[in-house]
Amino acid sequence: SVVPSMLASVKHVQSMLTNLRHPKHSLVPDLAAMRMKIREATRASMYREEKHYHDIGCCQAIVRSEWFEYLTSFVIVIYAAWLAVEADYNGEALLTKAHWGFQVVA
């Protein structure tokens, strides 16, 4: 009676392992499909200010360009780093009493 129940449990485990090997039940997700789902979700949910811009003109061309987006992101990162440096090294509460380097950048 013990042997048949053990055989049944071994067959059950084998069937579970077979199901895991099937792509539907894979433990490792399909990365390409996951990337596509993320891209579609972010495109659908992103609010783009650009749709309110004019269609012609120099300023709208600059603001819509990809390098402008990278430049503004870079400036934000540099400013965040500067805030961290200033918070660590500027001990003065008033800007007029701070080191001249902090006054120049501010």
Backbone hydrogen bonds, N-H to C=O, Kabsch-Sander energy under -0.5 kcal/mol:
donor,donor_aa,acceptor,acceptor_aa,energy
5,S,1,S,-1.1
6,M,2,V,-2.1
7,L,3,V,-2.6
8,A,4,P,-2.1
9,S,5,S,-2.0
10,V,6,M,-2.4
11,K,7,L,-2.4
12,H,8,A,-2.0
13,V,9,S,-2.3
14,Q,10,V,-2.5
15,S,11,K,-2.3
16,M,12,H,-2.0
17,L,13,V,-2.4
18,T,14,Q,-2.2
19,N,15,S,-2.1
20,L,16,M,-1.9
21,R,17,L,-1.5
22,H,18,T,-0.8
25,H,22,H,-1.6
26,S,23,P,-1.2
31,L,29,P,-0.8
34,M,30,D,-2.3
35,R,31,L,-2.7
36,M,32,A,-2.1
37,K,33,A,-2.1
38,I,34,M,-2.2
39,R,35,R,-2.7
40,E,36,M,-2.5
41,A,37,K,-2.2
42,T,38,I,-2.5
43,R,39,R,-2.4
44,A,40,E,-2.1
45,S,41,A,-1.8
46,M,42,T,-1.4
48,R,46,M,-0.6
49,E,47,Y,-0.6
51,K,48,R,-1.0
52,H,49,E,-2.1
53,Y,50,E,-1.7
61,A,57,G,-1.1
62,I,58,C,-2.0
63,V,59,C,-2.6
64,R,60,Q,-1.9
65,S,61,A,-0.7
65,S,62,I,-0.8
69,E,65,S,-1.2
70,Y,66,E,-2.1
71,L,67,W,-2.7
72,T,68,F,-2.5
73,S,69,E,-2.0
74,F,70,Y,-2.5
75,V,71,L,-2.4
76,I,72,T,-2.0
77,V,73,S,-2.1
78,I,74,F,-2.6
79,Y,75,V,-2.5
80,A,76,I,-2.2
81,A,77,V,-2.2
82,W,78,I,-2.4
83,L,79,Y,-2.5
84,A,80,A,-1.7
85,V,81,A,-2.2
86,E,82,W,-3.0
87,A,83,L,-2.4
88,D,84,A,-1.8
89,Y,85,V,-2.6
90,N,86,E,-2.3
91,G,89,Y,-0.9
97,K,94,L,-0.8
98,A,95,L,-1.0
102,F,99,H,-0.8
103,Q,99,H,-1.5
104,V,100,W,-2.3
105,V,101,G,-1.8
106,A,102,F,-2.0
